[in-house]
């Protein structure tokens, strides 16, 4: 059988591949077997492939999960919605995010408060292992899965904070300079005490855990992909 493999961020760099087709002699196999096959094919990337997260057809997957002919499997490092009439926005723009437009889009006639978190590219960082001075960032996303996981984050927000009205989640992709906006989470509600503050904080934290987006820091001393530490479990699959 033939399956489609995608590599992102560090995996793309160490294998030298972004997309490939893998032939498996058996009619059925598991994700664990596919991972082992890729390690044999890319022995220099063994540590990265072993540590990588994986998805099958845009949903997190695990070693024992079955793989079928034609499946799309993505490997990537740990990452750095609702329904009805309430407004929701999910975007992966390669242009600057218009904060006013976002706020207007998630405001209803009953809205009295909007809490918005906006991340930015900083020029310096003091975290160990990062480039101390940043010239620019490059963001990459597994786009179909990223949108699906943004919708999952919104659904979780609605479950935890039922008084929230509108939700917006936007993550920039591409090359971003120091001072530019990188990510936006906005939540609206009737009153400021109806959970919009807490929901926005939950949204950005959850996005950093399960939405497959990565950044590369580029500076005078070199470049490096920034990888997270959160490892999704089966509980992080969408219901």
Buried (B, 14 or more C-beta within 10 A) or exposed (E): BEBBBBBBBBBBBBBEBEEEEBEBEEEEBBBBBBBBBBBEBBEEBEEBBEBBBBBBBBBBBBEEBEBEEEBBBBBBBBBBBBEEEBBBBBBBBEEEBBBEEBBEBBBEEEBEBBBBBBBEBEBEBEEEEBBEEBBBBBBBBBEBBBBBBBBBBBBBBBEEBEBBBBBBBBBBBEEBEBEBBBBBBBBBBBEEEBBBBBBBBBBBEBBBBBBBBBBBBBBEEEBBBBBBEBEBEEEBBBE
